[in-house]
Amino acid sequence: MVGHLGALTRKTRIHELDALRGFAVGGIMLVNTWQHVSVKKAHPVALDWFVEAFFQSRFYPIFSLLFGISFLLFLQGNSRWALLSRLFWLYLLGVLQHQFYEGEVLTDYAFYGALVLLPATFLPPGLPVLLLGAVGVGWALLPAVGGGSLLIPGLFLVGMGLWQLRPSRSLLLPGFAVTALAGVLLTMAWSATGEWTLYSVAALAGAASYVLGLLLVLRPWLSAVLEPLGKMALTNYVSGTAVIVLALPLLEADPTRWSVVALAALTLVAQALFSRWWLARFRYGPLEWIWRCLTWFRPVPNRLKSIRDQNRPLPDPGVP
């Protein structure tokens, strides 16, 4: 009975990871679309401040935490050599994406995964990994360092350490209250001073509050919307950037920037519907399947035989 409950808890938590990843897919789509338009405009509008204060830099930290967790999930039943193969092909996918979208993060995730996460699997699990991650995040936040992609390895380790420690769910509400308040106060301080470090810490606090808040309000109907997006995060991330590049001339012609919101919303609705349709027929998303075949260097069965196919996998950890 205890083992059965443990399996249910693990499965529930993995479904929550997919929902969180789907949530982050939506935020990244909006931010990426906005970034490609706002940086080319000399005159900011109200929407620019709103996106920068509440969305910018809040979603890649979530993906970084989840990527650290996905490392541990993949290592359950797989070797470190298989993990290196997975990272190698992810890097090459990032190189291909870079040909049309210079802001891709797949190469960063693959590089830091091999450099930081793989050695971390030899450390004592839990608190040592979490503390090392916190130190890495703190170092990246130093003004002399500059943050940006250098935050990724520390966030990887924080995600790994949290998953190993399994914090009690009773901490969700107080954690949300503290991080939400900190995010608001730090954002107000950044708005008044323009200090980069304040903004970066505010963004991390905001990311934490979004994660904890979503876990608090997550219900089956909301999870049903977000999970397919998260299970096909790689496909949705890459296809979303392609949409941005193709739509850029139309976006730049709109001085109000509300076309940014419209494009992001329409793309996400289309991706949610397509992801749900696809996963009713296949085990993995299109790019997720290609990635898996490359990892194992052989064709991997993908089509489901029926809606009740018992060979359905646990949700694939995925990346942004």
C-alpha positions as a Python dict, from the first residue, in 0.01 Angstrom:
ca = {
    (1, 'M'): (0, 0, 0),
    (2, 'V'): (280, 242, 90),
    (3, 'G'): (462, 158, -233),
    (4, 'H'): (145, 222, -432),
    (5, 'L'): (100, 562, -268),
    (6, 'G'): (463, 646, -336),
    (7, 'A'): (419, 561, -705),
    (8, 'L'): (106, 777, -721),
    (9, 'T'): (290, 1068, -558),
    (10, 'R'): (578, 1039, -802),
    (11, 'K'): (342, 1024, -1101),
    (12, 'T'): (147, 1324, -970),
    (13, 'R'): (466, 1523, -930),
    (14, 'I'): (577, 1439, -1284),
    (15, 'H'): (241, 1558, -1418),
    (16, 'E'): (295, 1878, -1223),
    (17, 'L'): (635, 1918, -1389),
    (18, 'D'): (470, 1892, -1730),
    (19, 'A'): (212, 2153, -1630),
    (20, 'L'): (486, 2387, -1505),
    (21, 'R'): (678, 2337, -1827),
    (22, 'G'): (368, 2414, -2031),
    (23, 'F'): (312, 2730, -1827),
    (24, 'A'): (669, 2836, -1895),
    (25, 'V'): (628, 2766, -2267),
    (26, 'G'): (349, 3022, -2275),
    (27, 'G'): (550, 3284, -2090),
    (28, 'I'): (857, 3235, -2306),
    (29, 'M'): (650, 3266, -2624),
    (30, 'L'): (520, 3605, -2509),
    (31, 'V'): (859, 3730, -2390),
    (32, 'N'): (1047, 3616, -2700),
    (33, 'T'): (792, 3782, -2928),
    (34, 'W'): (807, 4104, -2727),
    (35, 'Q'): (1186, 4109, -2718),
    (36, 'H'): (1218, 4095, -3094),
    (37, 'V'): (993, 4398, -3135),
    (38, 'S'): (1064, 4618, -2833),
    (39, 'V'): (1439, 4632, -2883),
    (40, 'K'): (1388, 4787, -3226),
    (41, 'K'): (1150, 5058, -3105),
    (42, 'A'): (1282, 5394, -2986),
    (43, 'H'): (961, 5488, -2803),
    (44, 'P'): (848, 5252, -2524),
    (45, 'V'): (479, 5197, -2455),
    (46, 'A'): (294, 5088, -2140),
    (47, 'L'): (296, 4727, -2254),
    (48, 'D'): (676, 4730, -2255),
    (49, 'W'): (695, 4812, -1884),
    (50, 'F'): (428, 4555, -1800),
    (51, 'V'): (604, 4272, -1984),
    (52, 'E'): (944, 4367, -1845),
    (53, 'A'): (813, 4394, -1488),
    (54, 'F'): (604, 4076, -1478),
    (55, 'F'): (723, 3840, -1754),
    (56, 'Q'): (1075, 3916, -1875),
    (57, 'S'): (1338, 3687, -1717),
    (58, 'R'): (1072, 3499, -1516),
    (59, 'F'): (1032, 3188, -1731),
    (60, 'Y'): (1378, 3068, -1832),
    (61, 'P'): (1460, 3022, -1461),
    (62, 'I'): (1160, 2789, -1438),
    (63, 'F'): (1285, 2587, -1733),
    (64, 'S'): (1632, 2575, -1584),
    (65, 'L'): (1499, 2433, -1257),
    (66, 'L'): (1297, 2175, -1450),
    (67, 'F'): (1597, 2083, -1663),
    (68, 'G'): (1793, 2002, -1348),
    (69, 'I'): (1508, 1780, -1235),
    (70, 'S'): (1487, 1613, -1577),
    (71, 'F'): (1851, 1509, -1537),
    (72, 'L'): (1760, 1298, -1237),
    (73, 'L'): (1451, 1156, -1403),
    (74, 'F'): (1651, 1050, -1709),
    (75, 'L'): (1921, 886, -1497),
    (76, 'Q'): (1661, 656, -1344),
    (77, 'G'): (1728, 353, -1560),
    (78, 'N'): (1974, 518, -1800),
    (79, 'S'): (2351, 557, -1793),
    (80, 'R'): (2554, 877, -1784),
    (81, 'W'): (2682, 790, -2132),
    (82, 'A'): (2324, 794, -2260),
    (83, 'L'): (2280, 1129, -2090),
    (84, 'L'): (2589, 1266, -2265),
    (85, 'S'): (2449, 1143, -2595),
    (86, 'R'): (2122, 1322, -2519),
    (87, 'L'): (2307, 1646, -2444),
    (88, 'F'): (2525, 1614, -2757),
    (89, 'W'): (2222, 1589, -2986),
    (90, 'L'): (2046, 1868, -2799),
    (91, 'Y'): (2347, 2088, -2868),
    (92, 'L'): (2332, 2007, -3239),
    (93, 'L'): (1957, 2081, -3245),
    (94, 'G'): (2041, 2416, -3088),
    (95, 'V'): (2304, 2483, -3354),
    (96, 'L'): (2042, 2416, -3623),
    (97, 'Q'): (1791, 2645, -3453),
    (98, 'H'): (2058, 2915, -3426),
    (99, 'Q'): (2062, 2937, -3806),
    (100, 'F'): (1726, 3116, -3799),
    (101, 'Y'): (1697, 3225, -3434),
    (102, 'E'): (2006, 3364, -3265),
    (103, 'G'): (1846, 3382, -2921),
    (104, 'E'): (1812, 3004, -2879),
    (105, 'V'): (1906, 2849, -2543),
    (106, 'L'): (1940, 2483, -2639),
    (107, 'T'): (2317, 2508, -2685),
    (108, 'D'): (2353, 2673, -2343),
    (109, 'Y'): (2143, 2404, -2178),
    (110, 'A'): (2340, 2124, -2341),
    (111, 'F'): (2678, 2283, -2261),
    (112, 'Y'): (2603, 2360, -1896),
    (113, 'G'): (2431, 2026, -1855),
    (114, 'A'): (2752, 1845, -1945),
    (115, 'L'): (2975, 2090, -1758),
    (116, 'V'): (2782, 2118, -1431),
    (117, 'L'): (2496, 1872, -1393),
    (118, 'L'): (2679, 1557, -1493),
    (119, 'P'): (2958, 1604, -1233),
    (120, 'A'): (2692, 1699, -975),
    (121, 'T'): (2545, 1349, -998),
    (122, 'F'): (2855, 1225, -814),
    (123, 'L'): (2792, 1459, -518),
    (124, 'P'): (2599, 1359, -205),
    (125, 'P'): (2234, 1428, -298),
    (126, 'G'): (2016, 1697, -150),
    (127, 'L'): (2152, 1983, 55),
    (128, 'P'): (2510, 1988, -87),
    (129, 'V'): (2374, 2015, -442),
    (130, 'L'): (2119, 2281, -341),
    (131, 'L'): (2380, 2491, -161),
    (132, 'L'): (2621, 2466, -453),
    (133, 'G'): (2343, 2582, -684),
    (134, 'A'): (2259, 2876, -455),
    (135, 'V'): (2626, 2979, -456),
    (136, 'G'): (2631, 2957, -836),
    (137, 'V'): (2321, 3176, -865),
    (138, 'G'): (2465, 3427, -618),
    (139, 'W'): (2792, 3443, -811),
    (140, 'A'): (2611, 3500, -1141),
    (141, 'L'): (2414, 3787, -985),
    (142, 'L'): (2730, 3983, -903),
    (143, 'P'): (2745, 4304, -1113),
    (144, 'A'): (3095, 4211, -1230),
    (145, 'V'): (2967, 3878, -1366),
    (146, 'G'): (2655, 3999, -1542),
    (147, 'G'): (2404, 3717, -1497),
    (148, 'G'): (2227, 3620, -1818),
    (149, 'S'): (2307, 3268, -1931),
    (150, 'L'): (2554, 3235, -1642),
    (151, 'L'): (2254, 3193, -1411),
    (152, 'I'): (2165, 2867, -1586),
    (153, 'P'): (2415, 2626, -1421),
    (154, 'G'): (2328, 2743, -1070),
    (155, 'L'): (1956, 2712, -1140),
    (156, 'F'): (2014, 2363, -1281),
    (157, 'L'): (2168, 2259, -950),
    (158, 'V'): (1893, 2426, -744),
    (159, 'G'): (1633, 2226, -936),
    (160, 'M'): (1829, 1904, -889),
    (161, 'G'): (1875, 1968, -517),
    (162, 'L'): (1509, 2052, -458),
    (163, 'W'): (1396, 1734, -631),
    (164, 'Q'): (1635, 1529, -419),
    (165, 'L'): (1518, 1695, -96),
    (166, 'R'): (1143, 1669, -178),
    (167, 'P'): (1025, 1970, 29),
    (168, 'S'): (691, 1930, 202),
    (169, 'R'): (386, 2058, 17),
    (170, 'S'): (293, 2245, 335),
    (171, 'L'): (563, 2496, 236),
    (172, 'L'): (384, 2595, -86),
    (173, 'L'): (159, 2863, 62),
    (174, 'P'): (416, 3037, 288),
    (175, 'G'): (676, 3007, 12),
    (176, 'F'): (440, 3170, -236),
    (177, 'A'): (356, 3452, 7),
    (178, 'V'): (723, 3531, 75),
    (179, 'T'): (842, 3513, -288),
    (180, 'A'): (543, 3707, -424),
    (181, 'L'): (595, 3988, -172),
    (182, 'A'): (968, 3992, -239),
    (183, 'G'): (905, 4002, -615),
    (184, 'V'): (669, 4299, -586),
    (185, 'L'): (895, 4497, -354),
    (186, 'L'): (1207, 4430, -557),
    (187, 'T'): (1030, 4518, -882),
    (188, 'M'): (919, 4847, -728),
    (189, 'A'): (1277, 4915, -616),
    (190, 'W'): (1408, 4836, -963),
    (191, 'S'): (1147, 5063, -1122),
    (192, 'A'): (1265, 5350, -899),
    (193, 'T'): (1639, 5293, -934),
    (194, 'G'): (1697, 5104, -1258),
    (195, 'E'): (1952, 4881, -1080),
    (196, 'W'): (2023, 4564, -1279),
    (197, 'T'): (2092, 4346, -974),
    (198, 'L'): (1759, 4441, -816),
    (199, 'Y'): (1583, 4350, -1139),
    (200, 'S'): (1755, 4012, -1162),
    (201, 'V'): (1671, 3918, -804),
    (202, 'A'): (1313, 4040, -857),
    (203, 'A'): (1288, 3818, -1165),
    (204, 'L'): (1406, 3512, -972),
    (205, 'A'): (1162, 3587, -688),
    (206, 'G'): (888, 3628, -947),
    (207, 'A'): (977, 3296, -1110),
    (208, 'A'): (963, 3122, -771),
    (209, 'S'): (625, 3278, -690),
    (210, 'Y'): (485, 3171, -1028),
    (211, 'V'): (594, 2810, -968),
    (212, 'L'): (457, 2795, -615),
    (213, 'G'): (138, 2979, -708),
    (214, 'L'): (66, 2750, -1000),
    (215, 'L'): (118, 2440, -786),
    (216, 'L'): (-129, 2585, -536),
    (217, 'V'): (-405, 2651, -790),
    (218, 'L'): (-339, 2361, -1028),
    (219, 'R'): (-658, 2167, -1095),
    (220, 'P'): (-731, 1883, -1341),
    (221, 'W'): (-888, 2115, -1601),
    (222, 'L'): (-590, 2353, -1594),
    (223, 'S'): (-342, 2068, -1596),
    (224, 'A'): (-519, 1920, -1900),
    (225, 'V'): (-446, 2244, -2088),
    (226, 'L'): (-86, 2291, -1974),
    (227, 'E'): (45, 1933, -1973),
    (228, 'P'): (35, 1875, -2351),
    (229, 'L'): (227, 2200, -2403),
    (230, 'G'): (485, 2084, -2151),
    (231, 'K'): (517, 1729, -2285),
    (232, 'M'): (602, 1876, -2627),
    (233, 'A'): (808, 2165, -2490),
    (234, 'L'): (1095, 2121, -2736),
    (235, 'T'): (863, 2109, -3038),
    (236, 'N'): (659, 2405, -2913),
    (237, 'Y'): (965, 2613, -2825),
    (238, 'V'): (1134, 2567, -3163),
    (239, 'S'): (811, 2610, -3364),
    (240, 'G'): (726, 2920, -3158),
    (241, 'T'): (1054, 3086, -3248),
    (242, 'A'): (992, 3006, -3615),
    (243, 'V'): (652, 3179, -3592),
    (244, 'I'): (817, 3487, -3439),
    (245, 'V'): (1075, 3512, -3717),
    (246, 'L'): (811, 3473, -3989),
    (247, 'A'): (573, 3727, -3831),
    (248, 'L'): (838, 3987, -3744),
    (249, 'P'): (756, 4228, -4033),
    (250, 'L'): (392, 4242, -3923),
    (251, 'L'): (486, 4287, -3558),
    (252, 'E'): (722, 4572, -3633),
    (253, 'A'): (447, 4757, -3820),
    (254, 'D'): (236, 4779, -3503),
    (255, 'P'): (344, 5074, -3282),
    (256, 'T'): (114, 4968, -2995),
    (257, 'R'): (277, 4623, -2965),
    (258, 'W'): (-57, 4460, -2891),
    (259, 'S'): (8, 4238, -3193),
    (260, 'V'): (276, 4078, -2974),
    (261, 'V'): (9, 3961, -2729),
    (262, 'A'): (-223, 3852, -3010),
    (263, 'L'): (46, 3649, -3188),
    (264, 'A'): (162, 3482, -2867),
    (265, 'A'): (-196, 3394, -2767),
    (266, 'L'): (-292, 3256, -3109),
    (267, 'T'): (29, 3054, -3132),
    (268, 'L'): (-22, 2903, -2787),
    (269, 'V'): (-384, 2811, -2858),
    (270, 'A'): (-276, 2641, -3180),
    (271, 'Q'): (10, 2462, -3005),
    (272, 'A'): (-213, 2347, -2717),
    (273, 'L'): (-470, 2204, -2958),
    (274, 'F'): (-206, 2041, -3178),
    (275, 'S'): (-17, 1899, -2879),
    (276, 'R'): (-334, 1745, -2738),
    (277, 'W'): (-425, 1596, -3078),
    (278, 'W'): (-72, 1465, -3137),
    (279, 'L'): (-27, 1306, -2794),
    (280, 'A'): (-356, 1118, -2833),
    (281, 'R'): (-186, 933, -3120),
    (282, 'F'): (187, 934, -3042),
    (283, 'R'): (405, 880, -2738),
    (284, 'Y'): (640, 1173, -2805),
    (285, 'G'): (620, 1508, -2983),
    (286, 'P'): (783, 1534, -3329),
    (287, 'L'): (1113, 1687, -3215),
    (288, 'E'): (1107, 1491, -2888),
    (289, 'W'): (1085, 1172, -3092),
    (290, 'I'): (1371, 1273, -3322),
    (291, 'W'): (1580, 1365, -3019),
    (292, 'R'): (1509, 1029, -2857),
    (293, 'C'): (1596, 837, -3176),
    (294, 'L'): (1924, 1027, -3206),
    (295, 'T'): (2004, 965, -2839),
    (296, 'W'): (1971, 590, -2878),
    (297, 'F'): (2086, 593, -3242),
    (298, 'R'): (1795, 374, -3350),
    (299, 'P'): (1425, 417, -3438),
    (300, 'V'): (1205, 441, -3129),
    (301, 'P'): (839, 330, -3152),
    (302, 'N'): (617, 633, -3135),
    (303, 'R'): (264, 562, -3257),
    (304, 'L'): (15, 454, -2994),
    (305, 'K'): (-185, 144, -3079),
    (306, 'S'): (-492, 276, -2898),
    (307, 'I'): (-606, 544, -2658),
    (308, 'R'): (-545, 293, -2375),
    (309, 'D'): (-202, 186, -2497),
    (310, 'Q'): (-25, 46, -2191),
    (311, 'N'): (313, 136, -2339),
    (312, 'R'): (253, 508, -2291),
    (313, 'P'): (568, 649, -2128),
    (314, 'L'): (588, 866, -1824),
    (315, 'P'): (592, 1231, -1938),
    (316, 'D'): (919, 1309, -2112),
    (317, 'P'): (1129, 1558, -1910),
    (318, 'G'): (1191, 1774, -2215),
    (319, 'V'): (1344, 2120, -2239),
    (320, 'P'): (1223, 2462, -2343),
}
